[in-house]
Amino acid sequence: MATTKDDVLRMIERMPEDASLESMIYELYFRQKVDRGLSELEKGKTLSHQGVKRSVSRWLRSAGR
């Protein structure tokens, strides 16, 4: 079973040789968010389409839109 470190090393190895530190950090951040989302999905922590629409609507109102 691969460790998180193994996964990160493979991800970095697949990046272009001239990849910037910023792009590496972004990829790690993106991967963390995707993994967290998949974990929450497996645990049933989801919102319905209507729930998301309500949340976005409240967010837009609070932003003055």
N, CA, C and O atoms as a GROMACS GRO file, in nm:
protein
  260
    1MET      N    1   0.084  -0.119   0.000
    1MET     CA    2   0.000   0.000   0.000
    1MET      C    3   0.089   0.125   0.000
    1MET      O    4   0.180   0.138   0.081
    2ALA      N    5   0.060   0.214  -0.091
    2ALA     CA    6   0.140   0.336  -0.104
    2ALA      C    7   0.108   0.434   0.009
    2ALA      O    8  -0.006   0.446   0.054
    3THR      N    9   0.211   0.501   0.053
    3THR     CA   10   0.193   0.604   0.156
    3THR      C   11   0.165   0.738   0.088
    3THR      O   12   0.181   0.753  -0.033
    4THR      N   13   0.124   0.832   0.167
    4THR     CA   14   0.102   0.968   0.116
    4THR      C   15   0.230   1.021   0.055
    4THR      O   16   0.228   1.085  -0.051
    5LYS      N   17   0.341   0.996   0.120
    5LYS     CA   18   0.470   1.042   0.069
    5LYS      C   19   0.497   0.981  -0.068
    5LYS      O   20   0.543   1.050  -0.159
    6ASP      N   21   0.470   0.852  -0.084
    6ASP     CA   22   0.489   0.786  -0.214
    6ASP      C   23   0.402   0.852  -0.321
    6ASP      O   24   0.448   0.877  -0.432
    7ASP      N   25   0.277   0.880  -0.287
    7ASP     CA   26   0.185   0.945  -0.381
    7ASP      C   27   0.237   1.082  -0.423
    7ASP      O   28   0.233   1.118  -0.541
    8VAL      N   29   0.286   1.159  -0.327
    8VAL     CA   30   0.337   1.293  -0.355
    8VAL      C   31   0.461   1.285  -0.443
    8VAL      O   32   0.475   1.361  -0.539
    9LEU      N   33   0.550   1.194  -0.412
    9LEU     CA   34   0.671   1.180  -0.492
    9LEU      C   35   0.638   1.142  -0.636
    9LEU      O   36   0.698   1.196  -0.729
   10ARG      N   37   0.542   1.051  -0.656
   10ARG     CA   38   0.501   1.014  -0.791
   10ARG      C   39   0.441   1.132  -0.864
   10ARG      O   40   0.467   1.154  -0.983
   11MET      N   41   0.359   1.210  -0.794
   11MET     CA   42   0.296   1.326  -0.855
   11MET      C   43   0.404   1.426  -0.900
   11MET      O   44   0.396   1.480  -1.010
   12ILE      N   45   0.502   1.450  -0.815
   12ILE     CA   46   0.610   1.544  -0.849
   12ILE      C   47   0.693   1.490  -0.966
   12ILE      O   48   0.733   1.566  -1.054
   13GLU      N   49   0.718   1.360  -0.966
   13GLU     CA   50   0.798   1.302  -1.074
   13GLU      C   51   0.727   1.314  -1.209
   13GLU      O   52   0.794   1.319  -1.312
   14ARG      N   53   0.595   1.317  -1.210
   14ARG     CA   54   0.519   1.329  -1.335
   14ARG      C   55   0.515   1.472  -1.387
   14ARG      O   56   0.478   1.496  -1.502
   15MET      N   57   0.554   1.568  -1.304
   15MET     CA   58   0.550   1.708  -1.346
   15MET      C   59   0.669   1.739  -1.438
   15MET      O   60   0.770   1.670  -1.433
   16PRO      N   61   0.656   1.842  -1.521
   16PRO     CA   62   0.767   1.881  -1.608
   16PRO      C   63   0.891   1.919  -1.526
   16PRO      O   64   0.880   1.965  -1.413
   17GLU      N   65   1.007   1.901  -1.586
   17GLU     CA   66   1.133   1.932  -1.517
   17GLU      C   67   1.141   2.078  -1.476
   17GLU      O   68   1.204   2.111  -1.375
   18ASP      N   69   1.078   2.166  -1.554
   18ASP     CA   70   1.086   2.309  -1.525
   18ASP      C   71   0.967   2.358  -1.441
   18ASP      O   72   0.941   2.478  -1.435
   19ALA      N   73   0.894   2.267  -1.377
   19ALA     CA   74   0.779   2.306  -1.295
   19ALA      C   75   0.826   2.396  -1.181
   19ALA      O   76   0.928   2.371  -1.118
   20SER      N   77   0.748   2.500  -1.157
   20SER     CA   78   0.784   2.593  -1.050
   20SER      C   79   0.739   2.538  -0.915
   20SER      O   80   0.652   2.451  -0.907
   21LEU      N   81   0.798   2.591  -0.811
   21LEU     CA   82   0.758   2.553  -0.676
   21LEU      C   83   0.611   2.589  -0.655
   21LEU      O   84   0.537   2.514  -0.591
   22GLU      N   85   0.570   2.703  -0.709
   22GLU     CA   86   0.431   2.746  -0.697
   22GLU      C   87   0.336   2.644  -0.761
   22GLU      O   88   0.232   2.612  -0.702
   23SER      N   89   0.370   2.593  -0.878
   23SER     CA   90   0.282   2.495  -0.943
   23SER      C   91   0.280   2.364  -0.866
   23SER      O   92   0.177   2.296  -0.862
   24MET      N   93   0.391   2.326  -0.806
   24MET     CA   94   0.395   2.204  -0.724
   24MET      C   95   0.306   2.219  -0.601
   24MET      O   96   0.229   2.128  -0.567
   25ILE      N   97   0.317   2.333  -0.537
   25ILE     CA   98   0.235   2.358  -0.418
   25ILE      C   99   0.087   2.359  -0.456
   25ILE      O  100   0.004   2.304  -0.384
   26TYR      N  101   0.055   2.421  -0.569
   26TYR     CA  102  -0.084   2.424  -0.614
   26TYR      C  103  -0.136   2.282  -0.638
   26TYR      O  104  -0.247   2.249  -0.597
   27GLU      N  105  -0.057   2.199  -0.704
   27GLU     CA  106  -0.100   2.061  -0.730
   27GLU      C  107  -0.123   1.984  -0.601
   27GLU      O  108  -0.219   1.908  -0.590
   28LEU      N  109  -0.036   2.005  -0.503
   28LEU     CA  110  -0.054   1.938  -0.374
   28LEU      C  111  -0.180   1.986  -0.305
   28LEU      O  112  -0.255   1.906  -0.250
   29TYR      N  113  -0.205   2.116  -0.309
   29TYR     CA  114  -0.326   2.175  -0.250
   29TYR      C  115  -0.450   2.120  -0.318
   29TYR      O  116  -0.546   2.081  -0.252
   30PHE      N  117  -0.448   2.116  -0.451
   30PHE     CA  118  -0.561   2.066  -0.528
   30PHE      C  119  -0.588   1.920  -0.493
   30PHE      O  120  -0.702   1.879  -0.472
   31ARG      N  121  -0.482   1.842  -0.488
   31ARG     CA  122  -0.496   1.700  -0.455
   31ARG      C  123  -0.554   1.681  -0.315
   31ARG      O  124  -0.638   1.594  -0.294
   32GLN      N  125  -0.510   1.763  -0.220
   32GLN     CA  126  -0.562   1.754  -0.084
   32GLN      C  127  -0.713   1.782  -0.083
   32GLN      O  128  -0.789   1.712  -0.017
   33LYS      N  129  -0.755   1.884  -0.156
   33LYS     CA  130  -0.897   1.919  -0.158
   33LYS      C  131  -0.980   1.810  -0.225
   33LYS      O  132  -1.089   1.777  -0.178
   34VAL      N  133  -0.929   1.752  -0.334
   34VAL     CA  134  -1.001   1.645  -0.401
   34VAL      C  135  -1.012   1.524  -0.308
   34VAL      O  136  -1.119   1.465  -0.296
   35ASP      N  137  -0.901   1.487  -0.244
   35ASP     CA  138  -0.904   1.373  -0.152
   35ASP      C  139  -1.002   1.396  -0.038
   35ASP      O  140  -1.074   1.304   0.001
   36ARG      N  141  -1.004   1.517   0.016
   36ARG     CA  142  -1.097   1.549   0.125
   36ARG      C  143  -1.241   1.536   0.076
   36ARG      O  144  -1.327   1.482   0.146
   37GLY      N  145  -1.268   1.587  -0.044
   37GLY     CA  146  -1.402   1.578  -0.100
   37GLY      C  147  -1.446   1.434  -0.121
   37GLY      O  148  -1.560   1.399  -0.091
   38LEU      N  149  -1.356   1.351  -0.173
   38LEU     CA  150  -1.389   1.211  -0.194
   38LEU      C  151  -1.414   1.139  -0.061
   38LEU      O  152  -1.503   1.054  -0.051
   39SER      N  153  -1.335   1.174   0.041
   39SER     CA  154  -1.355   1.115   0.173
   39SER      C  155  -1.491   1.154   0.230
   39SER      O  156  -1.562   1.070   0.286
   40GLU      N  157  -1.527   1.281   0.216
   40GLU     CA  158  -1.657   1.325   0.266
   40GLU      C  159  -1.770   1.259   0.189
   40GLU      O  160  -1.874   1.227   0.247
   41LEU      N  161  -1.751   1.240   0.061
   41LEU     CA  162  -1.852   1.172  -0.020
   41LEU      C  163  -1.873   1.028   0.029
   41LEU      O  164  -1.986   0.982   0.042
   42GLU      N  165  -1.763   0.958   0.057
   42GLU     CA  166  -1.772   0.822   0.108
   42GLU      C  167  -1.844   0.816   0.242
   42GLU      O  168  -1.913   0.718   0.272
   43LYS      N  169  -1.830   0.921   0.323
   43LYS     CA  170  -1.894   0.926   0.455
   43LYS      C  171  -2.037   0.977   0.448
   43LYS      O  172  -2.104   0.989   0.550
   44GLY      N  173  -2.084   1.007   0.327
   44GLY     CA  174  -2.221   1.055   0.311
   44GLY      C  175  -2.239   1.202   0.345
   44GLY      O  176  -2.352   1.248   0.363
   45LYS      N  177  -2.130   1.275   0.355
   45LYS     CA  178  -2.138   1.418   0.388
   45LYS      C  179  -2.155   1.498   0.259
   45LYS      O  180  -2.061   1.560   0.210
   46THR      N  181  -2.275   1.495   0.205
   46THR     CA  182  -2.302   1.564   0.080
   46THR      C  183  -2.419   1.659   0.098
   46THR      O  184  -2.495   1.649   0.195
   47LEU      N  185  -2.434   1.750   0.005
   47LEU     CA  186  -2.548   1.841   0.002
   47LEU      C  187  -2.628   1.810  -0.123
   47LEU      O  188  -2.574   1.773  -0.227
   48SER      N  189  -2.759   1.824  -0.110
   48SER     CA  190  -2.844   1.808  -0.227
   48SER      C  191  -2.824   1.928  -0.319
   48SER      O  192  -2.767   2.029  -0.279
   49HIS      N  193  -2.873   1.915  -0.440
   49HIS     CA  194  -2.865   2.026  -0.534
   49HIS      C  195  -2.937   2.149  -0.476
   49HIS      O  196  -2.886   2.261  -0.487
   50GLN      N  197  -3.051   2.128  -0.417
   50GLN     CA  198  -3.127   2.238  -0.356
   50GLN      C  199  -3.049   2.299  -0.240
   50GLN      O  200  -3.049   2.421  -0.223
   51GLY      N  201  -2.983   2.218  -0.162
   51GLY     CA  202  -2.903   2.268  -0.051
   51GLY      C  203  -2.789   2.357  -0.099
   51GLY      O  204  -2.759   2.459  -0.038
   52VAL      N  205  -2.727   2.317  -0.208
   52VAL     CA  206  -2.619   2.398  -0.265
   52VAL      C  207  -2.675   2.530  -0.318
   52VAL      O  208  -2.615   2.635  -0.297
   53LYS      N  209  -2.790   2.524  -0.385
   53LYS     CA  210  -2.851   2.647  -0.437
   53LYS      C  211  -2.883   2.743  -0.324
   53LYS      O  212  -2.863   2.864  -0.338
   54ARG      N  213  -2.933   2.691  -0.211
   54ARG     CA  214  -2.962   2.778  -0.095
   54ARG      C  215  -2.834   2.839  -0.041
   54ARG      O  216  -2.829   2.958  -0.010
   55SER      N  217  -2.730   2.759  -0.028
   55SER     CA  218  -2.603   2.809   0.024
   55SER      C  219  -2.544   2.918  -0.066
   55SER      O  220  -2.498   3.020  -0.017
   56VAL      N  221  -2.547   2.895  -0.196
   56VAL     CA  222  -2.494   2.995  -0.290
   56VAL      C  223  -2.578   3.121  -0.285
   56VAL      O  224  -2.525   3.232  -0.288
   57SER      N  225  -2.709   3.105  -0.277
   57SER     CA  226  -2.797   3.221  -0.269
   57SER      C  227  -2.768   3.304  -0.145
   57SER      O  228  -2.761   3.427  -0.153
   58ARG      N  229  -2.750   3.240  -0.031
   58ARG     CA  230  -2.716   3.313   0.093
   58ARG      C  231  -2.581   3.381   0.080
   58ARG      O  232  -2.563   3.494   0.125
   59TRP      N  233  -2.485   3.312   0.019
   59TRP     CA  234  -2.352   3.368   0.001
   59TRP      C  235  -2.359   3.492  -0.088
   59TRP      O  236  -2.296   3.594  -0.058
   60LEU      N  237  -2.435   3.483  -0.197
   60LEU     CA  238  -2.447   3.598  -0.287
   60LEU      C  239  -2.514   3.717  -0.218
   60LEU      O  240  -2.474   3.831  -0.238
   61ARG      N  241  -2.617   3.690  -0.139
   61ARG     CA  242  -2.685   3.799  -0.066
   61ARG      C  243  -2.589   3.863   0.033
   61ARG      O  244  -2.588   3.986   0.046
   62SER      N  245  -2.509   3.783   0.101
   62SER     CA  246  -2.417   3.840   0.200
   62SER      C  247  -2.304   3.918   0.132
   62SER      O  248  -2.241   4.003   0.195
   63ALA      N  249  -2.279   3.889   0.003
   63ALA     CA  250  -2.176   3.961  -0.071
   63ALA      C  251  -2.235   4.083  -0.143
   63ALA      O  252  -2.165   4.153  -0.216
   64GLY      N  253  -2.365   4.108  -0.120
   64GLY     CA  254  -2.429   4.223  -0.179
   64GLY      C  255  -2.467   4.206  -0.326
   64GLY      O  256  -2.477   4.304  -0.399
   65ARG      N  257  -2.488   4.084  -0.367
   65ARG     CA  258  -2.524   4.059  -0.508
   65ARG      C  259  -2.666   4.014  -0.522
   65ARG      O  260  -2.712   3.989  -0.633
   0.00000   0.00000   0.00000
